[in-house]
Each structure stands twice: as C-alpha cells, then as structure tokens.
Amino acid sequence: MDTQKRQISKGALINLLGIGIGVILNIWLLPKLFSTGELGVYRWIERTTILLANILLFGNHRAYTKFHADESVGDHFKQAIFSKNTALILGSGALMALCGPLLAPVFHLETYTWLLPVLGFTVAGNMALLSATSVSATTKRIAVPLFLKNIGLRSVMLVGGLIVLWSSFGFIHWMLFFGLGTLGLGLGGLYYAWKRVGVQFHLKHTFTAFPGVVRTFMRYSVMTTVVTFGLSTIDIQMLSLLTDYSSVGIYGIAFFMGSVIDGIKRPINQMLAPQFAKAWNTNNTTMLSKLYKKTATIQVLVNVLMVIMILSNIDWIFSLIPNSERFNAAIPVVGWVLLARFIDSSFGSNGEIIGNSPYFRFNFYFSTILITLVIALNLYFIPTYGIVGVAYSGVISMFLFNAMKAVLIYRKSGMLPFSATYVKIIVVGALVFGATMYLPVTGFLGAVIRGVFVLAVLAVNRKFIIATVQN
C-alpha cells in the first residue's frame, strides 16, 4: 500500500475513532449535562466558527494546495503563505475575541454575551487546523492534523464534560475548555505541518504580493467558501433566528447522527486535493477520471453501511440519550439529514475536482445559486415544518448542487462518477437495508442481530470489497 492509500486509511480510521468519541459526547454526556437551549448555543458557536475560520483564511490554504508545486509563482510563495496565515490566525482570533460580544443582539444571544469571546479561541484554532491539514496533504501526511481535530479535540471536550459532571463547574466552564482546547490543538497542528515544509515566520513576507493568477484563485476561493460554508451552516443560523436555541439543540443531535457518514469523505478530499491539482496542471484526464469514480465508489460503499446501521437502530440509539423525550422531534430528521449527506458523498469529490481545475469559478457560481435557493426554501419550510423543514431544504439543495457540478465536469471533460461497481453497491445496499429495517427485533439485541447480518453480507462479498478499495 503506497503512502497516499495509507494516509487515507489512517484518516478514515481516525475519523471512525473520533465518531466513537463523538457518540459518547453527543448522545450521552452533553445531553446529560446541559439543557437543549445550552446545547443549541454550543452548536451555533461550533458551526459559526467553522464558517468564519474558512472565510478568514482568505483562500491562502487552498492557494497553497493548488500552487505549492508551481515554480512560476515565485521562490517565496511558501514562506509568504505561512507568514500570512500565521498573521491571519492570530489577528482574527484576537479580533473575534474582542468583537464576539457585539454579535449577541444580532443572534438573540444576550443571555450568553459573556460567553462569546470564546469565538476568538475557536476561530483561531479552526483556522490553524484547516491550514495544517492543507499543508500536510501536500506532503502526503494528513494523519496528525486529522488526529488533533477528530480525536484530540473531542477528547478535550469529553474530559471537560467529565470534569463538569463530577464538579460544580457548568456550561460556561465547559465552553471555555472547548475554546482553549481548539486553540491549543490548532496551533500544535500548524507547527507540525509547517515544520515538515521547513519554513519560518517572517513579518516582511506577510506583505509579499502574489502573482495575478494566484490572487484570482484566492478571490474566487474566498467567495466560494462564503457561500459554500454558508450553505452548510445556514440551517443552524436560520433555525436560531426563526425559532429558538432549544430547537437548534434538538436539531444538533440529528445533524450529528447524519453527518457521521462524512467520516470517509473528508480524508479523501483532503488527501487527494493536491493530486487533483497536479492532474489538471498536467492535463492528465485519465487519472482524474479514475480518481473521480474511485472517490464516489468508496464513499458510497462506506456510507451505505453506516446508513443501514443508523436508520435500522434509530429508536434504540435515541433511547440511550438521557431524558430522550426532549429529542424525539429529531428522530424523523435523522433520515433526511442522512439522505442529504449521502447524496453529497455519492457524487464523489466533485467540489475538490472543480476547485483545483481551470473552472474553479463555477464552484462560486453554483454555490451562489444554491444558497439563494436554500434561504428561500428555509423561509418556507421552517415556519411550516420546524426542524424537519431544515432537513427538507438540505436534501433538495444537496441534490441540485451536486447535479450541477457533475454536469459541469461531464461537459468539460466527459467524466462521470458512476460505474458498474457503484451501481452494484447501491442495489445490494438497498436490499440489505430493506432486510434490516423489517427484522422483528428491537433494542440492543436487535442492534446486535442487524450488525451480525451486515457483517455476514460483507464476508460474502469480501473479495469484491477488497478489489473495490485497492484497485
């Protein structure tokens, strides 16, 4: 197995372990400790800081991925990116810590004004982790920043929650623990990544001008990020404005369960982004087509299994939540969120392929169209259907967004993400899903029996699965 496959495998394993910690954290500990309103505030801060972190890097991390091997951008390109990123991370963190409380009246968070400086810690930490992952991917080493983000950070949150459980500390102390933990792990990851590249911070390089092609790419990257990550966080923002933070907290449980199937998507996209850029730069459409199909097939294979196990055991999973009746409204939402995430992953790494291609502007155009549609859909669905309405909007938007990207790639290069293997996985997965859903056994015993049944199906098809993953 080559370095690239090992890193993707390690990334997937890290995400899987992180999901395990996340299950303990989100299904048991946090609902035990905090009210639905407090959970809603945490979800809002978490998702908002991820959005801000992607915007405030101003496309530097994406530009590094695309141009790090391009000699035409100049000798000081890497040094300049590092210096600019460092300045942006520290400056943005300080600015958000000071200005965070000013957002309280806008987002109806007056009760939590004292908490909003935590935005500065989490924004800076997430910016550092994003930059670290992008840089590490170009050296074919993403395991460390992924470990820090998916296992390290969740472990910090788990430890902080246990301290609250066994002491007189409360929500504010846990949030401060979360914010400082994010900052510390982010800076550690950033140090590791840039140490591998071998550059150092110099203030003069923060003012280095990039060539026109790099500036254009960064400008569109920022605009695309604003609308793309705005699209991925608009559910929380509109729920908080149109309902209350208790609804956000309830929806957050459904979103967590639905988003666990992104565990394989992230390391694949992060690891292969430099490969997509290289293939486009050398006009290697054969490699692109192979990677495109492979990313879709592997994601579908993994996600079919996760959808089966989550949906067929959904009632039992919710019974594990302390005072679970508070979250019953989230049960139907889980299926819709899973469907939206499954649609997104089943089209493969189309966003990364376009983002590193000569057609990178189209990511911005498509995202702008979609976010306008999503806002309109949410304005109708949320007042009418509540938190389920957000999920309806998500399914519609994910399908249209990915369909547009797939059509663009096909028209520009003749490539599609689908294959005979892909279709076989979908068909077999649908049959297994139907069988597990109607097994007349519930509770823990039902979950065990369904798990054994799925493992038996995997064992029967093990040669097919190994060939799919390794080819």
C-alpha positions in Angstrom: 0.0 0.0 0.0 1.5 3.4 -1.0 1.8 6.5 1.2 -1.4 8.0 -0.2 -3.6 5.0 0.5 -2.1 4.6 3.9 -2.8 8.2 4.8 -6.4 7.9 3.6 -6.8 4.7 5.5 -5.4 6.3 8.6 -7.6 9.3 8.1 -10.7 7.1 7.8 -9.7 5.2 11.0 -9.1 8.4 12.9 -12.5 9.8 11.8 -14.1 6.5 12.9 -12.5 6.7 16.3 -13.4 10.3 16.5 -17.0 9.4 15.7 -16.9 6.9 18.5 -15.9 9.6 21.0 -18.4 11.9 19.4 -21.2 9.3 20.1 -20.3 9.2 23.8 -20.1 13.0 23.9 -23.2 13.9 21.8 -25.5 11.1 22.6 -24.8 10.6 26.3 -22.6 13.2 28.1 -23.7 16.6 26.7 -27.5 15.9 26.9 -26.9 14.7 30.5 -25.1 17.9 31.4 -26.9 20.7 29.6 -30.3 21.9 28.5 -31.5 21.8 24.9 -31.0 25.6 24.8 -27.4 25.4 26.0 -26.7 22.6 23.5 -28.2 24.9 20.8 -25.8 27.7 21.8 -22.9 25.3 21.6 -24.0 24.1 18.2 -24.3 27.7 17.0 -20.8 28.6 18.2 -19.3 25.4 16.8 -20.8 25.8 13.3 -20.3 29.6 13.1 -16.7 29.4 14.0 -16.1 26.8 11.3 -17.7 29.1 8.8 -15.6 32.1 10.0 -12.4 30.1 10.0 -12.8 29.1 6.4 -13.6 32.7 5.4 -10.9 34.5 7.4 -8.0 32.4 5.9 -8.9 34.3 2.7 -8.1 31.4 0.4 -4.5 31.1 1.5 -4.7 27.4 2.5 -6.5 26.5 -0.8 -4.0 28.5 -2.8 -1.1 26.6 -1.2 -2.7 23.3 -2.2 -3.1 24.3 -5.8 0.2 26.2 -6.4 2.7 24.7 -3.9 4.4 22.8 -6.7 4.1 25.5 -9.4 7.5 27.1 -9.8 6.1 30.1 -11.7 4.6 31.6 -8.6 7.9 32.6 -7.1 10.6 31.4 -4.7 9.0 32.9 -1.6 5.5 31.6 -2.2 5.5 29.0 0.6 7.2 31.5 3.0 4.6 34.1 2.2 1.6 31.8 2.7 2.9 30.6 6.0 3.6 34.2 7.3 0.2 35.5 6.0 -1.6 32.5 7.6 0.1 33.0 10.9 -0.8 36.7 11.0 -4.4 36.0 9.9 -4.9 33.3 12.6 -3.5 35.4 15.4 -5.2 38.6 14.3 -8.6 37.0 13.5 -8.6 35.2 16.9 -7.9 38.4 18.8 -10.5 40.4 16.7 -13.2 37.8 17.3 -12.5 37.5 21.0 -13.0 41.3 21.3 -15.9 41.6 18.9 -17.8 38.4 19.7 -20.0 40.0 22.4 -21.2 42.6 19.8 -23.0 39.7 17.9 -25.2 38.9 20.9 -28.1 41.2 20.0 -28.0 40.1 16.3 -28.4 36.4 17.1 -30.6 36.8 20.2 -27.7 35.7 22.5 -28.0 38.4 25.1 -28.1 35.8 27.9 -24.7 34.5 26.6 -22.9 37.7 25.9 -20.2 36.8 28.4 -19.5 33.6 26.5 -19.0 35.0 23.0 -15.2 35.8 23.4 -14.9 32.0 23.1 -15.5 32.7 19.4 -11.9 34.1 19.1 -10.3 30.9 20.5 -12.3 28.5 18.4 -12.0 30.6 15.2 -8.2 30.8 15.6 -7.9 27.1 16.4 -10.0 26.0 13.5 -8.1 28.3 11.1 -4.9 26.7 12.3 -6.3 23.2 11.8 -7.5 23.9 8.3 -4.2 25.4 7.3 -2.3 22.4 8.9 -4.4 19.9 7.0 -3.9 21.6 3.6 -0.2 21.8 4.1 0.1 18.3 5.4 -1.8 16.9 2.4 0.8 18.3 0.0 3.4 16.2 1.9 1.1 13.2 1.9 0.9 13.3 5.7 -2.6 14.2 7.0 -2.9 11.8 9.9 -1.5 14.2 12.6 -3.8 17.2 11.9 -6.8 14.9 11.4 -5.9 13.2 14.7 -5.8 16.5 16.5 -9.1 17.6 15.1 -11.2 14.4 15.3 -9.7 12.7 18.3 -7.7 15.3 20.2 -10.4 18.0 20.2 -13.3 15.5 21.0 -11.2 14.0 23.8 -10.6 17.5 25.2 -14.4 18.1 25.1 -15.0 14.7 26.7 -12.6 15.4 29.5 -14.1 18.8 30.1 -17.6 17.3 30.2 -16.5 14.7 32.8 -14.9 17.5 34.9 -18.3 19.3 34.8 -20.1 16.1 35.6 -18.0 15.4 38.7 -17.7 19.0 39.9 -19.6 22.3 40.5 -18.4 23.7 37.1 -21.1 24.5 34.5 -21.7 25.3 30.8 -19.5 28.4 30.7 -16.5 26.5 32.1 -17.0 23.7 29.5 -17.2 26.2 26.7 -14.0 27.9 27.8 -12.4 24.5 27.9 -13.6 23.8 24.4 -12.4 27.1 23.1 -8.9 26.9 24.6 -8.6 23.3 23.6 -9.4 24.1 20.0 -6.8 26.9 20.0 -4.1 24.8 21.6 -4.6 21.8 19.3 -4.8 24.1 16.2 -1.5 25.8 16.9 0.1 22.5 17.6 -1.1 21.1 14.3 0.0 24.2 12.4 3.5 24.0 13.9 3.8 20.3 12.9 2.7 21.0 9.3 4.9 23.9 8.6 7.8 22.2 10.3 7.5 19.4 7.7 7.7 22.0 4.9 10.7 23.8 6.5 9.7 27.4 6.6 9.6 30.1 9.3 7.6 33.2 10.1 9.0 36.5 8.8 6.9 39.6 9.2 8.1 41.1 5.9 6.6 38.1 4.0 3.1 38.9 5.2 3.2 41.8 2.7 4.5 39.7 -0.2 2.4 40.2 -3.3 1.2 37.1 -5.2 1.1 36.7 -9.0 -2.2 37.6 -10.6 -3.3 34.0 -11.2 -2.9 33.2 -7.5 -4.8 36.3 -6.5 -7.6 35.5 -8.8 -7.8 31.9 -7.5 -7.8 33.2 -3.9 -10.5 35.7 -4.6 -12.8 33.1 -6.0 -11.9 30.7 -3.2 -13.0 33.2 -0.6 -16.2 33.9 -2.4 -16.9 30.2 -2.9 -16.1 29.5 0.7 -18.5 32.2 1.9 -21.4 30.7 0.0 -20.4 27.0 0.3 -19.9 27.0 4.1 -22.7 29.5 4.4 -24.8 26.8 2.7 -23.6 24.2 5.2 -24.3 26.4 8.3 -27.4 28.2 7.1 -29.6 25.6 8.8 -28.3 26.5 12.2 -28.3 30.2 11.5 -31.9 30.3 10.2 -33.2 28.0 12.9 -31.7 30.2 15.6 -33.3 33.3 14.0 -36.7 31.8 13.1 -37.2 29.6 16.2 -35.1 29.3 19.3 -31.9 27.8 20.6 -33.7 24.8 22.1 -34.8 23.8 18.5 -31.1 24.3 17.5 -30.0 21.9 20.2 -32.6 19.3 19.2 -31.7 19.6 15.5 -28.0 19.3 16.5 -28.5 15.7 17.6 -30.0 14.8 14.3 -27.3 16.7 12.4 -24.5 14.9 14.3 -26.0 11.5 13.5 -26.5 12.4 9.9 -23.0 13.9 9.4 -21.1 10.9 10.8 -21.2 9.5 7.2 -18.8 12.3 6.2 -16.0 10.4 8.1 -14.6 8.9 4.9 -15.3 12.0 2.6 -13.1 14.4 4.5 -9.8 12.5 4.4 -10.3 11.5 0.8 -10.9 15.1 -0.3 -8.1 16.5 1.8 -5.5 13.9 0.7 -6.4 13.9 -2.9 -6.8 17.7 -3.5 -3.1 18.1 -4.4 -3.5 15.1 -6.8 -6.5 16.8 -8.5 -4.5 20.0 -8.9 -1.5 18.1 -10.4 -3.7 16.1 -12.8 -5.3 19.3 -14.1 -2.0 21.1 -14.4 -0.6 18.2 -16.5 -3.9 17.6 -18.3 -4.0 14.0 -17.1 -7.7 13.3 -17.6 -7.2 9.6 -17.3 -6.0 10.0 -13.7 -8.8 12.4 -12.9 -11.5 10.1 -14.3 -10.1 7.2 -12.2 -9.9 9.3 -9.0 -13.4 10.7 -9.7 -15.0 7.3 -10.0 -13.0 5.9 -7.1 -13.9 8.6 -4.7 -17.6 8.1 -5.4 -17.5 4.3 -5.2 -15.6 4.1 -1.9 -17.7 6.8 -0.3 -20.9 5.0 -1.3 -19.6 1.7 -0.1 -18.8 3.0 3.4 -21.8 5.2 3.7 -24.4 2.6 2.7 -23.2 0.5 5.6 -23.4 3.5 8.0 -26.9 4.5 6.8 -28.1 0.9 7.3 -26.8 0.7 10.9 -28.0 4.1 11.9 -31.5 4.0 10.5 -32.3 0.4 11.3 -31.4 1.1 15.0 -32.6 4.7 15.3 -35.2 4.2 18.1 -32.7 2.2 20.2 -30.0 4.9 19.7 -32.3 7.6 20.9 -33.3 5.6 23.9 -29.7 5.9 25.1 -30.0 9.7 25.3 -30.6 11.0 28.9 -34.2 12.4 29.1 -34.5 11.3 25.5 -38.1 12.5 25.2 -36.7 16.1 24.8 -35.1 15.0 21.5 -38.0 12.8 20.0 -38.6 15.5 17.4 -35.2 14.9 15.9 -35.9 11.2 15.1 -37.5 11.8 11.7 -34.9 14.5 10.9 -32.0 12.0 11.1 -33.2 10.1 8.0 -33.4 13.3 5.9 -30.0 14.6 7.1 -28.5 11.2 6.3 -30.1 11.3 2.8 -28.7 14.8 2.2 -25.2 13.8 3.3 -25.4 10.5 1.3 -26.3 12.4 -1.9 -23.4 14.8 -1.3 -20.9 12.0 -0.9 -22.3 9.8 -3.7 -21.1 12.2 -6.3 -17.5 11.8 -5.3 -15.0 14.6 -4.8 -16.6 16.8 -7.5 -16.2 20.0 -5.5 -12.4 19.4 -5.0 -12.0 18.4 -8.7 -13.7 21.7 -9.8 -11.9 23.8 -7.2 -8.5 22.7 -8.4 -9.4 22.9 -12.1 -9.3 25.8 -14.6 -13.1 26.0 -14.0 -12.8 26.8 -10.3 -15.0 29.9 -10.7 -18.0 27.6 -11.2 -17.9 26.5 -7.6 -18.7 30.0 -6.7 -21.5 30.4 -9.3 -23.2 27.2 -8.3 -22.9 27.9 -4.6 -24.4 31.4 -5.0 -27.4 29.9 -6.8 -27.8 27.3 -4.2 -27.6 29.5 -1.1 -30.2 31.8 -2.5 -32.5 28.8 -3.1 -31.8 27.3 0.4 -32.7 30.6 2.1 -35.9 30.8 0.2 -36.7 27.1 1.0 -35.9 27.5 4.7 -38.1 30.6 4.9 -41.0 28.4 3.8 -40.1 25.1 5.3 -39.0 26.1 8.9 -42.2 28.1 9.8 -44.3 25.3 8.3 -42.5 22.1 9.4 -40.0 23.2 12.1 -36.7 21.4 12.3 -37.8 18.8 9.7 -38.2 21.6 7.3 -34.5 22.4 7.5 -33.8 18.8 6.5 -36.1 19.0 3.6 -34.2 22.0 2.3 -30.9 20.2 2.8 -31.9 17.2 0.6 -33.1 19.5 -2.2 -30.1 21.7 -2.1 -27.6 18.9 -1.9 -29.1 17.1 -4.9 -29.2 20.2 -7.1 -25.7 21.4 -6.0 -24.1 18.1 -6.9 -26.1 17.6 -10.0 -24.8 21.0 -11.4 -21.2 20.1 -10.5 -21.5 16.7 -12.1 -23.0 18.2 -15.3 -20.1 20.8 -15.5 -17.4 18.1 -15.1 -19.1 15.9 -17.7 -19.5 18.8 -20.2 -15.9 20.0 -19.8 -14.1 16.6 -19.6 -16.6 13.8 -20.3 -16.1 12.3 -16.8 -18.8 10.8 -14.6 -18.5 9.5 -11.1 -20.7 6.4 -11.7 -19.6 2.9 -12.6 -20.9 -0.7 -12.7 -19.3 -1.3 -9.3 -21.1 1.8 -7.9 -24.5 0.6 -9.2 -23.9 -2.9 -7.7 -23.2 -1.3 -4.3 -26.4 0.7 -4.4 -28.5 -2.3 -5.3 -27.1 -4.7 -2.8 -27.2 -1.9 -0.1 -30.9 -1.2 -0.8 -31.7 -5.0 -0.4 -29.7 -5.2 2.9 -31.3 -2.0 4.1 -34.8 -3.4 3.4 -34.0 -6.6 5.2 -32.6 -5.0 8.4 -35.4 -2.4 8.7 -38.0 -5.1 8.9 -36.3 -7.5 11.3 -38.8 -8.0 14.1 -36.3 -7.4 16.9 -35.7 -4.2 18.8 -33.3 -2.7 21.4 -29.8 -3.8 22.0 -30.4 -7.4 20.8 -31.9 -6.0 17.6 -28.8 -3.9 17.0 -26.5 -6.9 17.6 -28.5 -9.1 15.2 -28.5 -6.4 12.5 -24.8 -5.9 12.9 -24.1 -9.6 12.6 -26.3 -9.7 9.5 -24.4 -6.8 7.9 -21.1 -8.4 8.7 -22.3 -11.7 7.1 -23.1 -9.8 3.9 -19.7 -8.1 4.0 -18.0 -11.5 4.5 -19.8 -13.0 1.5 -18.7 -10.0 -0.7 -15.2 -9.6 0.8 -13.4 -10.2 -2.5 -15.5 -7.6 -4.2 -15.0 -5.1 -1.4 -11.2 -5.6 -1.3 -10.9 -5.2 -5.1 -13.0 -2.0 -4.9 -10.9 -0.4 -2.2 -7.5 -1.5 -3.5 -7.8 -1.0 -7.3 
